Amino acid sequence: MGGLAVALGVGTVAFAGCAIASADSGSPDSSGHSVSSSPAHSPVRPRPAQGANRTPTAKQIPRASATSIAARPVAAVSAKLASVSAAQNAAVNPYALPPKPSLQEIWVAVASSLVGIAQAAFRTVSIAVHVGPTVSTLNQTLSFNGYNLVPSSTELVSSFYGQWTFWPGGPTLVQGQQQYNVVNPVTNENVGSFGALVSTGSPFNVGSKYVELLVTTNSGTNVGTGPGQIPPVGSLISNFDLIGGFGWSYSAMPSSTNDVVTFKILTPFGDIPIPFGFDAAKGIADHSVDSRPVNLGNGYTISPADPTGETYVGTSGFLPYYTTVQGQQVFDIRDPSGNTVGSFEGVLTSTADVMGVKTEAILVTKVSAGTAGTAAGDVPPVGSVFNVMYEANDTTYALYSSLPSQFGDKVSTILVKDGTVSNIGTFPLNILDASALPPVKRLPGPGGSSLLPTSNLVPSGVNGLPPREIQLQGYQQFGIYDAAGIEEGSFDADVATQLDMYGTYSQAILVTNVTGGTAGTDAGDVPPVGSVFNYTYFGNTGFGTYYADLPSASGDKISFKILTPVGDIPTWSTYDASAGFGSVAFFDPFATL
């Protein structure tokens, strides 16, 4: 568990935020949540990277192999699956193994979750007592290789994360896609442009500004890693302004021979370059970041139907500590001989951190072939969640799974070491059922109103580190009701949720389209586009928090309340979570149906 050092905050508090260190396990809850049977439409379809030149002043990271995963035939990947599966006992039923505690996995899960809780609580308190203006983190210009990366299009926002979010999800991050120009800061000459998945927010503290770009397209000319060149597809570029001009910048760019990694400490007095070995872009351009098969411990595997066929839809890392790539993919279920017995569509998130730990989370959104079920060889039902964490290689990993069933969800956590399968689903790793979010209930709205979903969630992303927590992103429709239960209007929204193993549940809502009623901030109005709601409930205790920000030309209406069983306690917060949303567009799958 190399990421444990990160989770525990070695060196700085910032390291603690990057808790890619995870354990994996599960539990049998039996309630269910409803999701759409297919992933949301994605407007993003990147292509493989072009070649690039080397930058002499940056650290060069040699490629492990001259042959990329993207160039391998599917048959070769199937052969690899068969060889990996053959090393394991196909007759093993992980659910039937007697559970044995694994102290290392328990320690990592508990320690990293407590760090996540501490950070989320600090962020919540900072928002509750914030006074003064809020600076938008959207549409940032980045300094890169001596040139400026300037937004040249309106950002299309496709998803976001709420305030109460653990890493590897991105607390407060707004995700989308945007075009950028590479501009000479002296002559203002535009030397080229590229398209990128963009993620911005204040994940570390309320006053900070973070931006991360994953390059997805370019013109194919003047592409390279040097000053004045267009970054190759698959490049990651980030900038973090902590406070007062202090922060850091990081970039990792792929090339045909060596990846170019650059890290700088930023100060008002000048930048300080520091050699840095972690290559966050590794595997993105050639699609090997998520092409690894997931062995289920019973001889069957989950494998990409096409190792290069995923669609990248988002990035939510916190560079240079860890990288997160979100996508959509068609997966095959393959038997111990490598034969495909079924397939499903899913959303996935792959992570990698500075300590070498890699994870992949998968949410099943549609069964496309085979028999849906929970037995070996069945295709996992819609709503199934998998999370695998590789400690060092393909043969040493922990795997969490939750499979919905009418007879009770099947939840397990196994540890596989060189083909030996162990059931480590003991307390507290057996608490979380990632396929069973809390049941739908009334959400408090502005002026005593109520919000209720009127559609199933259309999933767009999955994140988190089950059995520690599960994070889901998606699109949903809501109605707003007055105190008498009469509907006043309706809206479409981006939704982000998190449920952790302690029972704390958070839900964030971003209004993207008003579909009924009058948009406004007065009583009886529907929250306007760009409105943000954040709810946190600490189990069934009756305690929690409520935040609402309704944008208005005459001044935003902002409310923060501490929820208690005997009454709500308001604070004086002026934190503006909707700052800058007036300058973006929102992707809304309901508007395109």
N, C-alpha and C positions, 0 to 999 in steps of 0.2 A: 504494500500500500504506500507507494512512494509519495502520493499526493497528501499524505497525512501531515507532512511538514508544512505544506501550504495551508491546509485546513486549520492548523494550530497557530498560524501567524508567526512563522519563523522570520526573524529579522525585523519585519514591520507589520503593522496592522493590515496593510494592504495585502500582504501575502495571505492573511487569514481570510480575506474575502474570496479568495480563489479556491474554494474548497472542492476541487475536482476529486480530491480524495473522497471516495465513497465506499460504503459497503453496499451489499445487495441482499435483500430478503423480502419476506412478505407475510401475509396473514389472510385468514378467511373471514372477511366481512361479507354480508350477503346483499346489501342494498345495491342498486344500479343507477347509472346515469345514462341519459340518452344522447347519442351523437348521431349525426347524419351518416349514411352508409357510404359516402364517398368523400374524398378530400376536396377542399375548396379549390376553385379555379385559380391557377397561378399565372400572373403576367410575366414571370421571369423564366427565361430559358437560355442559360449561358452556354458557351462553346469552349472546347479545349484551348489551352494556352498556346501562344506563339513563342518562338524562340526569343532569347534576349541576350544582350551583351552583359559583361561583368562590370561592376562598379568597383574600382580599385580600393577605395577607402572603406568599403563595407565588408563585413565578415562573409566569407564564402562557405556555404554549407554543401559538401559533396552529396550527390545523389547516391543512394544505396545501390541502385541498379540502373543500367542504361535502358532496360525494357520496362515501360510503364504498364500499370494494370490495364489502362485503357486500350493497349494494343494487344492484350492477350485474348485468344478466342474463348468463348464461353465454355467450350469443351475442356479447356485446360483448367478453368476454375472449378468445373464439376469434378475433374479428376482430383484436384486438391481437396475438395469437400469429402470425396470418398475415402481418401487416405486419412484425413483427420477423424472421420467417423469410425473408420475401422479400428482406430486406436482405443475406442471406447466400447463399453459393453452395451450393445443395442437392446438388451433385455432389461436394463435398469429402468425402473419407474421412480423418478425423483420424489414423487408424492408419497410413495410407500416406504421410503427410507426413514429410519428413526432419526429424529432431529438431534443434532449435537451442537452445542454452542461453539462458536468460533470467536474467541476473545478479541482477535485482531480486527475482524469485521465489525464487531459490536463497538469496540473502542473508537474506530474511525467514524462510524455512523453517528454515534452519540456526540463525540467531540466536535465534528464538523457541523452537526445540526445546532449545537449550542452556540457556535460561532455565528451561524446563519441567523439564529434568533436574536442574538445580541446586536448584529448589524441592522436587522430589520427593525428592532425596537429603537435603536439610535436614530435611524432614518425617520421613523414615525414621530418620535418626540421632536426632532428637528423641524418637521413639517408642521406639527401642532403648534409650535411656539414661534414659527417664522414671522418676522415683521420686516416689511420693506418690499421693494420690487423683486421680481423673478426674471432672470435673463433666459431667453429662449435658447435651447441647444440645437435647434433645427437650422439647416442651411448654413453650416459652418464652412469657412474657407480654411484649408489646411496648407501649411508650408511643407513642401516635400521636395527633396533633392535640389534645393535652391530655387524652386519654382512654386507658384501658388496653384492649388487645386480649387477651382472656383465653381460652385454649383451653376449650371447653365439651363436647368429645367426645373419645373415644379416637382417636388418630391411626391411620389405616389405612396402613401402610407398603407401598409398591408397588415400590420400587426403591432402589438406592443406588450409590455410587461407592467404589472402593477407595482405599487410601492412596497408591499410586503412580499418579497420574492427572494428566495435563496439563490446563490450561485449554484450551477452554471447558468441559470436563467439570468437575464439582465435587468436588475431592478430599475424601474422607471424608463427603460430603453424603448424608444419608438423606432420601429423597423419599416423600411420601405425601399424604393429604388429611385435612382436619380442619375442624371447626366452631369459630367464634370468636364470643364476645360482646364488644360494645362497652360498656365499663363506666365510669361516672363515678367517678374515684378518690376524690372527696370524699364522695359519698352512697352509693357502691356500687350505684347504679341501673344496671340493664341497659337500654340504650336501643335495642338491636337486635342482630342477629346476621348472620353470613355464612359461606359455605363457601369453602374455599381449598385450592389445591395448596400444600403446604408443603415447604420444603427447609431442613434444619438440619445443622450440622456445625462442624468446626474446619479450614477449608480453608487458612488462612494459617499458623497456628502451633498447636501442640498445646494451648495454654492458651486460645485464642480461642474465641468463640462467635458463630456467624453464623446468622441466620434470615431466610428470605425467603418471603413469601406472595404468591400470585397468586389474586386473588379470582375465583371461578367462579360463585357463586350468592349471591343475597340475596332478601329478601322483597318487594322492590320498593317498600317504604315507607321514608320518611325517608332516602332515598338521596342522597348528595351528597358534596362535597369539604370541607365545613366541619367545625369541631369538633362532636362529638356526632352526626354523621351517619354513615350506613353507607356505606363506600367502594363505588363502582360496580364492576360486573363488568369485569374487565380491568385493575384496579388492581394495581400492584406495590408492596409495602411491605417494607422490609428494615431490619435492625439488625445492626451488627457491633460486638462488644465485643472490642477487641484485647487490652487488659491493664489491670487496675486501674481500670476505669471509663472509660478512654479508648477512643474508637472513633468511629463515625458512624452516622447514620440517613439513609435515603433513601426517598422515595415518589414515585410517578408515577400520577396518577389521570386517566382519560379523562372528557371531558364533551362535550356536543353542540357546543360552540364552542371551548373552550380546554382543553388538558390542564394539570393543575396539578402542578408538579414542586417538591419540597422536599428540601433537603439540609442536614444539620446535623452539625457536629463535636461529639461528646459528650465532656465532661470531668467529673470529680468536682465541679468548681466552677461548672458551668453549661454550657448548650448554646450553640453559636455558629452561627446560621444563615448560610449562604453561598449566593448565587445560583448556580444550576446549570442548564445548558442542555440536557443530554442527557435526552431523553424515552424512558425504557426501555419504557413501556407503549404506545408508538405502534404501532398495527396489531394489537394483541392483541384488543381488544373487537370491532373490525370485521372481523377475520380477514384483514386485508391483510398481516400479518406473514409469511405463508407462501403467499400466493396468486400470487406472481410465477412465471411459467413459466420453466423451465430449458431454454435452447436448447443442443442437443447439438453445434452446430457443423457439422452435415451437413444442415441444413434441417428436421430433426425436433425436436420439443420434448416435454418432460415437463411436463404441466400438471395441476393439481388438477381432477378430474372435476367437483367442486362447489367453487367458490372459498370457500364458507363451511361446507363439510362436514367439516372436520377435527375430531378430538377431542383436546383438550389433555390430556396425561397427566402432565406434570411441568415443573418449572422448576429450573434448576441454575446460575443466573448468580452473579455476584459484584458486586452493585450498589454504587456507581453506575458501575463501570468497563465492564461489559457485561451484557447480558441474554441469557438462553437459554430458549427455549420448546420443549418437546418434545411431539410429537403423533403421531397415526395418521391416515392419509389414503388415499383411493383416487385414483390418478393415471391420466391418459390419455396415450398416445403419439399425437401428432398429426403429420401430414405437412406439407410446406411450404405446402399450401393450407388448413391448419387442420382437416382431416378426421381424426377419431379412427380409428386403425388397431388399437388394442389398449389394454389397461388392466392395472393391477396394484395390489395393496395394499402399503402400506409404512409404516414408521415414519420420522419425520423430526425434525430439530432445526434451528431457525432461531436465528441469533445476530445481535446488533447491538452495536457498541461506541461508546465516546465519541469515537472518531476518524472515525466515519461508515462504517466497513467493515461489510458485511452478508454473512453466509454461510448456506448451507442444506445440510445433509447428509441423504441419503435412503438407506435400506436396503430393498430389495425383499423382501417376505415371502411374497407369493402372486401368481401370474399368474392373472388372472381373465378375460381375453379376449385373443384374438390368438395369434400364434405366438411362443413363447419362443425367443430366440436372440440372437446378437451382431451380426447384420447390421443395416444401416440399415433402419428400419421394423419390426424385430422388437421384441417386448416383452422387456426385460431379464430374464434368468433370476433365480430366487430366489437370494438371496445377493449380488446386484449392489449396489454402493455408488457413490453419486455425491456429490460435494461441490463446490459452486459458491461462489466468493467474488467479490462485486461491489465494485469499487474505488470507483466513484462513481455509476454508473447502469447501466441494463439492457444497454448496448452495450459495456461494458468489464468483462470478467470472466475469471477463470481457472476451468477446470472439470476436475476429476479424476473418472475413472470406472474401475471394475474390474468386469468381467463374467465370471462363471465359465463355463468351457467344457471339454468333454472333450478338446479339442485343445490346451489351454493357455489360461489366463485371459487375456482381452484387457484390458490396462491402459493408460491413456493420461492425459496431461495436456495440455490445450490452452489457449492464450491467445487471446481474441477481443477485438479492438479495432475498433469501427465496422465490423463485418462481415468483417474480415480474420482468418482462422484460422491460428494458428501452433502447431506441435507443440513443446512445451517440456519433453518428458519425457526429460531428460538427467540424468546423475548430479549430485547424489544424489536428484533428484526421481523417479527411475525405480526405486527400490529397493522401496518398499512395495506389496504386493498386499493391499488391504483386504478382499478376498474370501477370503483364505487365512490363517486363524489357524493357529498351530502345531498339529500333530496331538495327539490326546488322549494323555495319559500319566499315570502314577501321581503323585498329589499326596501329600506326606507328611502324616500325621495325628498326633493326640496318642498318646503312648505307643508309638511305633513302628508304628502302624496306617497304612493307606493309604486315600485317597479316590479313587474313580473314578466318572465320570458314567455313569448307566444310562439316560439319555434324551437326545434331541436338545435343543438350546437352543431355547426358545420366546422369540423376541426381543421385547423391550418397548421398547427405545430404541437409538438410534445417536447418536454424538457424535464429537468429535475433528475434526481438520483434515487429512484425507488430502491430499497424500502425506506429511505429517509424522507422523501417527499415526491409528489407527482405534480407536474405543471402542464396545463393544457391551454392552448390558444385556439381561438376560433371566431366564428361569426354567428350572431344570434339576433333575433328580433324581439323587441320588448314593447309592452303596453305600459302606459302610466295612468294611474287611477287615483281618484280623490278619496277623501276620508270615508265616503259612503260606498266605495267600491265601484264607482262609475268610471268607465274609461274616458280619459281626456284627450288621448292621442297615442301615437306610436312612433317608434324609431328603430333603425338598424344600428348595430354596434359591433365593434371589436371587443372581444372578451378575453381576459386572461385569468386563470384560476390556479390556486396552489392548495394542496392538502398535505400536511406533514404527518409523521408518525405519532405526534402528540395530540392530534385532533384539531390543530389550528387550521382554519380554512380562510382563505382570502379570495376575493373576487374583485376584479377591476373591469370597468366598463368605459368605453370611449365611443361617444355618439358620432356616427358617420353619415347618417341620412335621416331626416325627419320625414316620416311617411304618413302621418296623420295629425291633425290638430294644428295649433298655432305655436310656432317656435318662439321662445322668449324666456325671460327670467321671472315673470310675474306669476302669481297664483293662477293655476289652471293652464299655464303654458306648458309646452313640451320642451325639455332641455334642448338648446340649439346644438347644431353640429359643432364638434370640438369640445363639448362638455365631457368632464371626466369624473367618474365615481370610483372610490376605493373603499372596500369593506373588508374588515378583518374580524373573525369570530374565534374566540378562544374556547373551542369545544362547545359544549352545551351549558356553559356557565352563565350565559347572559351578558358576559363582558365582551367588549370588542371596541372597534373604532369605526368611524364613518367620516368620509371626506367627500366633498362635492365642490366642483368648480364649473360654473356656468358662465361662459364668455358673453360679454356685452360691450357694445360701443360706448356705453355710458359708465362702464366699470364692471369687472367680473363680480359675480356673487359667489363668495367662497365661504365654505362652512367646514369646520372640523369639530367632531363631537366624540367624547369618550362614552361608550355605551355601557350601561350598568343595568342590573335587574330592577332597580328602583327609580331609574331616570337617567337622562342623558346630560352630560356635562360639556358645554361648549367651550372652545378656546378662541383665541384672537388671531388665528392663523391668517396670513395674507399670501400664502404660497400659491402660485399660479401654475398649476399643472398643465393648463391648456395654452400656455404662452407659445405663440408662433404657429398655432394650428390654423390660423386664418390664411397662412401663405402656402398651405399644402392641399393636395387632393387625397381622397380616401377611396381605396378599393372596396367595393361592396358587391359581393356575389349575388345578393338578392335583387339588386338593381339590374343585373344582366340576365336574370332568368326569363 
